[in-house]
Amino acid sequence: MPKHRITADQYGTHNADTFFIQDGLTTISGFDPAHDRVLFVGNSYSDIISLDKPYDGWEFDTYAGVHFEVHAVDYNGDGITDTQITGSDSTVILYSVDPDSLWGWNLAGG
């Protein structure tokens, strides 16, 4: 059962996409770690959050001081690992993306 209400279902394209995340639950299909980015909207910062490579159990803080945790889950029960990024007011699900396939520059914002 989701912790937050679904506020957006977003879909990637074949181009470099930026997914803007606000409060609530955002599900993202078609996220490509090779060129897509998740931008946590909180203030004017849009820089990358960390140079560290995300992994299951990784934790980070945005520039606005919001704490997030990254987990490998099978959110939709299809047998494929998804990435769940959870903070106090928002959760992002990257369908069919293992946290180990992400790079620090995939996560940006305030």
Secondary structure, DSSP 8 states (H G I E B T S, - for coil): --SS-EEEEEE--SS--EEEE-SEEEEEES--TTT-EEEE-SSS--SBS-SS---TT-EEE-TT--EEEEEEE-TTSSSS-EEEEE-SSEEEEETT--GGG--GGGEEE-
